[in-house]
Amino acid sequence: MTDPAEGPPAAGTAGARRRAVAPDKRTRQPTEVRRRLILEAVVPLVIEHGASRVGVRDIARAAGVSVGTVTYHFGGVREILSEAVSIEIDAYYRPLGERMLACPTAVEGLTTLIEGVFSAETDRHWRLWFDNWAADASLEPDSRQHRRYEEWSDRVAELIARGRDRGEFRCPDVAETTTRFNALVDGLALRRLRGAPPLSIEQARAHLRRFLTGELGLEPSPA
């Protein structure tokens, strides 16, 4: 990937340059700390500029490390982005899965699920995920990301199966319902990011509620 070092300044560049004044302090950082700095720096850059416009030098400046440190730890921007997305997926889905499964009833868990996948904070996750997916569409799926999405799908299925087994709702095929639900979430997220036509957070949630109401035989929510 071409390094767009001569392009627009990366987000947070000014602060990163101040940190870069003291390279001796940077080199004292343990390996995992340096890697984490690099991974954390790439996320806001990609969200602001897009993956295709982020280069190694941009990441180094934002992380407050040298270009050599970046290339020592990673094979390139694609590897950095892939690992950063894996971390983001885990940070996004794991707490949500814990919250929805901790609800007293599966119906309450579904509400937590719907509100969790579309909120004021989730656009960041979706933008990063889709940008990475678009840039890597011709490559093999990252095994870490694939595993995390499978784990997430398992949590959704667990919630639906729990409600079915307790008699809270009906579901002839938990796996199929889970697949359709996740596909609908992905499609709504993409439409929301494209903004054509516009889709608000509440509209996205309403689509999910209608789907689950019909799929699981739930009572419609009051208008």
Secondary structure as UniProt FT lines:
FT   TURN            5..6
FT   TURN            11..12
FT   HELIX           13..19
FT   TURN            20..21
FT   HELIX           23..27
FT   HELIX           31..49
FT   HELIX           51..53
FT   HELIX           56..63
FT   HELIX           67..73
FT   HELIX           77..101
FT   HELIX           106..117
FT   TURN            120..121
FT   HELIX           122..135
FT   TURN            136..138
FT   HELIX           143..165
FT   TURN            166..167
FT   HELIX           174..194
FT   HELIX           201..216
//
